[in-house]
Amino acid sequence: MDADGNGVGDFAGLTSKLDYLHDLGVDCLWILPMYPSPLRDDGYDIADFYGIHPSYGSVEDFQKFLDAAHDRGLRVIADLVMNHTSDAHPWFQASRTDPASPYADYYVWSDTDRRYQEARVIFVDTEKSNWTFDPVRKAYYWHRFFGHQPDLNYDNPAVRAAMLDVMRFWLDRGLDGFRCDAVPYLIERDGTNCENLPETHAVLREFRRVIDREYGGDRVLLAEANQWPEDARQYFREAIPPSAQWCLFLRNHDELTLEMVTNEERAFMYYAYAQDPEMKLNLGIRRRLAPLLDNDRRRIELLQSLLLTLPGSPIVYYGDEIGMGDNVHLGDRAGVRTPMQWSPDRNAGFSTADEHTLYLPVITDPVHGYQTVNVAAQSRTPSSLLNTMKRLIAARRSSPAFGRGTMEFLRPRNQRILAYLRQHGRDTLLVVNNLASSSQAVELDHRALAGCTPVEILGQTRFPPIRETPYVLSLGAHGYYWFSIERPDGADEPYGIERTAI
């Protein structure tokens, strides 16, 4: 939301929309990079870790926003790019101009571009190498992303100390934590792919240890590690500790990344979801959720059901709660970062600025345009996607089993049905999802729950009690049920369930 009318969202505008976010039911806000930056990568090229980009306001504006969020019971975490800076950052400018300065080794320099040959190039569309020659220092600097984003040298204790000081600056102001960007790439070693190295894990553990010691154990570090499961699990070691959890989202919010599938699988995904070349980005698909699903309300709701009932902390991308669309003709990732559609008014109610001065144009296509897809219209319609999302989020928050419960998949013969139990303490929940585009019947073996009554959470409808015989449910196309399992009077212990189903 743009409060000062310059065409760019700011903290004053965001503060004015905190009541909407509170009413939606979310309890934590993840703020994208807010720091001074040349904005060559939407702020992920940070030029000053200690300030706020002038377009977004001031540090004082941020503080007012943070205090107002806390007043509503909302926590706030901010993106912090740990891996690299902008080449406009004073650290890099000092490093390249004076090899004898304290900043000389803040970045990874080399006399040759032949080191770390096993490391892949991530942005294959734009970067041919992970090394760029600097004519001032007359040496190559290392970058895992764009050439204007030199990687910090975490082998240097001074860099680690400097980044901890950055974190302290914002945590002292009350920030609840950070989303730490691109953490697998902090350390480089010859003969490796320079990802997920033991030394990288040691750096992250050091940061976690210091923050816990100085600020207590309630500050969030949400780390991005887009890796294979066996590599990603190393960030939690052998088991997920009680203080930690996976985060869950329906698609990578910048692009639906397809790095880890086969060429055949990627070709199928392109055929199904991105036949227009403009929809592709690097090895992914840059589309929002609603267009990916052809604006099919049933499929959108089903996926939101999965997001909110599977283990982990669900993350909802702004605008997905109303089914916002995208603009594939905008460059890079801009097509999925258009202004929030608040109303059918000028500029979707986002800004009073001239439309040509907006940071990005609003969506105007016939299906997802702001005139029809907006918060104001959906707020007035009880059956809208927005109000459905509010009910789903409220239902999720009604039971700790959704957030902390164990997970047990049922395995019915009808493989179009995905069913599972979530259990935490005395709470037992049953979730049944129909992944098919047609109505489906399913028989579940609930003998271990015999005598219990399923109560559908969203409508508080009581279903017939469970017997020794198979329990039959019928679901419409892409339908879903969330059940709370009500035990008979006098039953003290939560029920388990066998790993069997018909």
N, C-alpha and C positions, 0 to 999 in steps of 0.2 A: 504494500500500500504506500502510495506517494503522498506525504503530507504537505510538502512544500511546493508541489506543482512543477518540479523540474523534469518529470518524466521517468524518474528512477525511484524505486522503493526505498524507504528509509526507516530508521528505528522509531521515529515519532508515528509514522503510519502504522507500523507493526504493532506498536503499543495500543493504538486505537482499535485493533482487531483481536486483542487478547481475550475479550469476552466471547467472541465467536469460537476461538480455539478451545477455551474452557468448556463451552457448551457442547462442542463436538465430542468431548470426553477424553481428549489426549492429556497426558500428564507430563510430557517432556517435549521441548522444542529443540530441533537440531538446526542451527543457523549456519548457512553456508559462509565461505570466507568473507570477513567483514573488514579486512585490514587495507591500508593503502597499497595500491597495486596499479601497474600499467593496464591491467584487465585484458591481457592478451590471452588469458585462459580463465576468464570469468572469476578472477580473484585467486585462483590457485597458484598464481605467480606473485607471491607476497614480497613487497618492498620494505615493509616496516611492521614488525610483529607487535608493536606497542601502541598502535593508533587505530583509528576508524577511518575508512575511506570517506573523504569529504562528501561524496554524493549520498552517503547513508546517514550522515550526521556527525556527531562528535562523541568522544568518550563519555561525556556527561549525558548525552542522549541515550547511549547504550546503557548507562547505569540506571536511568529512569525506566527504561524498558525492562531491565533485569529485575528491578525492585517491584515493578507492577506485575510482572509474571509471577514472582514469588508470592505476592499478596494474593494471587488467585490459586496458589498451590501448584503452579507449573514450574518445573525445573527447566533449565536451559543449558545446552551444550553447544559449543562452537567448533566449526571446522578449524583444525590446525594442521597445516602442511608441514610435517616433520622432515620429509625426505629432501626437500629442495627449497630454494628461494627463487625470486626473480633475479635476472642478471642486473636489474636496476637497484638491487638491495645494496646498501652501503658496505655490508660485509664483503660482497663479491667485488665491488669496485675497489675496495682496499686490497683484497686478495690478488687481483689481477695487476694492480699498478705497483705494488711494493712487496716483493717476495720476502722482505725482511720484517714486514709488519706483523703484529699479533694475529692478523687475520689471514696470513699467508697460507696456512694449512686448514682453513675453515672449509675448503672445498677439495674435491678429488682432482688433482692435476697429474699430468703425465707428459713425458717427452715424446711418447708414441701413441698412436691410436690402435695399437695391436693388443693391448691388454684386455682381459675379461672377454675374450672372443666367444665364450660359451653363453654369455648373457644375451637374451633375445631383445630385439627392438620391439617395444610395445606399440608405439604409434606408427604402424607400418605404412599408413597412408601418407605421412608427411616426413618421417625421419628415416634416413638411410643408415645412420650410425648412432651409437650412444656417446660418441666423442665429437666435440666441436673444437676447432682450433681458435685460440684467442690471439689476435695479432698484437695485443698490448703485452701480455706476459710471454708471448711466443711459446705457448704450450697448449696442450689439449686439456679441456675439462670434461668431466663425466656427467652425463644426464640420462636418466632412465625415461624421461618424458620429452617435452619439447626442448629444442636447443637453447631457448631463452630461460630455461629452468635448471640451473646448475645444481647438482646434488651436494648436500652438505657432507662433510667428512666426520662420521661418527666414531672413527678411530681416534679422533682428537678429543681428549677430555674437556678442552675448553668449549668445544661445540656442544657437548652434552650438558655442561654447566650453563651455557648460554640459553639453551632451549628449556632447561628447567627453570631458569629465571623468567623466561617468557610465560611459562605456565603459572608460575607464582604470581606474576603481575595480574593476570585475569582471575585466578582463583581467589586472590586477596580481595577482589571486588565482588566476590560472591558467585562467580560462574560455577556451575555445577559439574563441569567437566569438558572434555574435548572429544571430538571425532577426529582421530589421528589418521591422516591420509597417507596412503602408500607406504605402510610400515614394512612390507617384506624386503624392501630394497635399501635399508639403512646402511648395510655393510657390504663391501665387495671383497672377494678373494679370488685370486687366480686359480684356474682349474675348476671353478664352480659356475653355476648359472646366476650367482649373486642374488639369490632369493632365499628367504627363510633360513639364513645361516644361524648357527648356534650363537654367534656373536650378536646378531640382531635380536634374538630372544633375550640375551643378557642385557642389552640396552633397555628393552621394554620392561623387563623385570626391575631394573634399576629405577626407572621412572615411576613405576607403580609403587615400589617400596618407599621412595622419597615422598610421594604424594600422600600415601597412607600415613606415614609417620608425621607429616606436617599438617595434614588437613583431615585426618580421620579416614575411615573406610567407605564414606558415602559419595566420594567424587567419582565421576564416570570417566572411563577411558574406553571409547568405542573405536576399535582399531579396524581399519580396512585391510583385509588380506584376501585378495581375489585369487585363490589358489585351489589346487586339488584337495579333496577332503583329508587325505592322509597328511598333507602339509599344513592345512589350516588347523587341524586338531592339535598340532604341537603348541599352538599359542595357549592352550589350556592344559598342556602336559597330558598326564594319564587320564584325568577325569575333570569334569567341569566343577570348580569349587562352588560352594553355596553362594558366594558373593559375585559370581559371574554367570553369564548366559550368552547364548548365541543371539544374534539379531536376525530378523526374518523380514524379507521384502518380496514382493511379487515379481520384480524385475529390477535389474540395476537401473537406478533412476536416470542416469545419463544415456545409457544404451543397454539393450538386452544383449549382454555379452555372450559370444559364442566361441570363445577362445578354446574351450575345453571339450568340444564335441568333434566328431570325425568330420571329414570333408563332406561325406554323404549326408550326415545329419544336418550339417550347416546348409547344404544346398536345399534340403527339404524345408528347413526353417525359412530360408529366403523365399522359396517358392510359395509357402503358405502365408507368410506375413510381410514380405518386403519385395514384391515383384518390381516396384519402382526403385531404380538404383539410388534415388535421393533418400530412400528410407534406410540405407545402410551406412554404417560408420565403422571404420577399421574392420574388426571381425565381429561386428554386432549389428543390432537393429535399433535405430534411434526413433522409437515411437512410444507414445504414452499408452497406458493400459487400455483405455476405452477404444481407441482406433485399432489396436492390436486385436481386439475381440469384436471388431465390426460393430461396436456400440451395442452389443447384445447384453441387455440388462441382466438376463438370467446368468450368463457366464461371468459377468462382472461380479455379481453378488456371490456366486459360488466361489470364485477365487478369493474374495474378501473373507468368506467363511473359512476357507483354508488358512489364510493369513492369520486370522484372529483366534484360531483354535489349535493350531500346531504349536509344538514347544518353541520357546524363544520369545524375544521382545519384538512385537510387530512394529514396522515402520511404514507409515502412510505418507506418500509423496503429496505435497500440496496440490490441490485441485483434483486428485483422484477421487476424493469423496463426493465430487459432483460430476465426475465423468468428463473432465476437460480433454480437449483434443490437442493436436500438435500442428506444426507447420514445417513439413519436411523440406521446404524450399529455403529455409533459413540455414545458414552455414553451421558446420560443426554440430555442437550439441544445443545450439540456441533453439532449435525447433521444439524442444520439450521444456524450455525454461521461459515461456511467455508469461505475461502478467496474469495474475489471479483474476478470475472473472466473478466480480462481486455483484454486479447488477446489469440490467440492460441499458444503463445510461452510457454516456460518452466514455470511451476508453474502458468499457466494462466496469466503470466505477473505480478503477484503479488510480486514476490521475486526472487532474484538470488541465494538464499540459496539452499543447497542440499534439495531435496524433503523430506527427512526423518527428517529434522530439522524444517519444517514448524509447526506453532502452531497447525494447523489442516490440513489434506490432502485436496487437491482440488478435486472437483467433476469430475469424469472421466467416468461416465456411458454413454451408447450410446445415450441417449435422451438428457440429460442435461449437458453432459460433456463440459469442457472448450474449447475443440477443435472446437466445433460448436456454443456453446452459450457463446458469449463474446462481449464486448463493441466494439472492433475493427471491427468485422464482421458486427454487426448490424448498426454501424455508416455509413457504406458504402451502406446500403440497405434502400432506401427510405420507403419501406413498412414494415420495421422491427418493432417489439414491442417497441424497444427503441425510434425510431423516432415517432411512434404513441403516446407514452407517452409524448414526448416533445410537440407534437401538442395538446394533451389533456390538459396538464398543462398550456400551453400558452393560450389556449381558456378559461380555468378557470380564469386565471389572467386578461382576457380582460374585465371582468365585475365584479363590486363589489357585484352584486346580488348573485353570487355563494358563496362568503364568508360571507356576512352580510345580505342577503336577507331573507324575510319571506318565509315560506314554506306552500304550500297548495296542498294537495293530490287531484288529480282527481280520480274519481271512475268509470271507464268504466265497461260495462257489461262483457267484456273480461278480466277476472281476471288474465290472463297470462301477461297482460301489466301493468307496474308500471309507472304512469305518474304524474307529479307534476309541479307546477309553483313556480319559485323563483322570488321575486320582491324586488327591492331596489330603492327608489327614482323613477326616470323615466325609469329605466331598468326593463323590464319584460322578463323572460326566461321561456321557456317550455322545459321540459326534458321528453322523452318517452323511456322506456326500455322494450324490449321483453325478459321476463324471461324464455321463452319456447325454446325447442330444435327444433322447426319447425317454419316456417313462420307464421305470424299472422297479421290479419287486425283488426283495432280498430276504433271505432267512438267516437269522443270527442265532447262534447257540448261546443262550444266556442262562444255562442251568445254574451256574455259580451265583446268579443274581435272582434266583427263583424267590418269589414273594415280594420283590421290590416293584415299585411303580415308576415308570419313566414319566417325567413331567417336562414337556417341551418348554424350554426356557423363554423364548421370545414371546410366545402367546400365553404362557402359563396354562397350557392344555394338558390335562391328565390323560395318559394313554392307558390301555388295559394293562393290568399287572403281568409281570413276567412269570411264566410257568416252566415246567420241566421240558415242555415241547419247544421246538424251534419258534422263535419270535419273528413274525412276518411284518415287514414294513413295505410300503409303496411310496415311491418318490417320483415327482414330476421331473421333466427334463431339466437337468442341471439343478435339481432341488437339493435341499440340505435340511437336516434336523440337528438341533442342539438339545440334548436331554440332560436333566438333572435326575439322578437315580435316588428316589426316595425310599428309604428302608422302612420296613414295618416297625410299629411301636415296640420298644424293648430291645431292638437290635443295636448293640453298642459299638461293634467293630465294623469298619468299612469292608465291603465285599471285594474280593478279587474276581478274576475271570480267567477261565482256561484259555489257552492259545488255540482254540478250535472254533470253527464256525461252519455252518452248512452252506 
